[in-house]
C-alpha cells in the first residue's frame, strides 16, 4: 500500500479528472497539486522530467497521463 499519492493536475484537464476519479473509486486518498495555480508544483513536476499533466506519483512510480494499467500496477490492483 503506497504511503503517499500526489496528483499533479491542472484546470480543464479531463485526464486529470479521470485519474482523480479512478483513485477515489478505488478508495485511495491523494493530495493534488495544481500546476496552473502553483508555480512550485510546476517546477517539481518539470524536475521529474515530466512536461504534461496529469502526473501521478505513487511511491517510486511516476505515471504520466491516465494510464489505467500503470496505476493499477503501482497501487497493487488487478
Residue pairs with C-beta under 8 A, 6 or more apart in sequence:
1 76
2 28
2 58
2 59
2 74
2 75
3 59
4 31
4 57
4 59
5 23
5 28
5 29
5 30
5 31
5 56
5 57
5 58
6 30
6 31
6 32
6 33
6 56
6 57
7 16
7 19
7 20
7 23
7 30
7 31
7 32
7 33
7 54
7 55
7 56
7 57
8 33
8 35
8 41
8 44
8 45
8 50
8 53
8 54
8 55
8 56
8 57
9 16
9 19
9 20
9 32
9 33
9 34
9 35
9 53
9 54
10 16
10 34
10 35
10 36
10 53
10 54
11 34
11 36
11 37
13 53
13 54
15 53
15 54
15 65
15 66
16 53
16 54
18 66
19 54
19 56
19 66
19 71
20 30
20 32
22 66
22 68
22 71
23 29
23 30
23 56
23 71
26 75
26 77
28 75
30 56
33 41
33 44
33 45
34 41
35 41
35 42
35 45
35 53
45 51
45 53
45 55
48 55
48 57
48 62
50 62
50 64
52 64
52 65
54 64
54 65
54 66
55 62
55 63
55 64
56 62
56 63
56 71
56 74
57 63
58 71
58 74
58 75
59 74
61 70
61 73
61 74
63 70
63 71
63 74
71 77
72 78
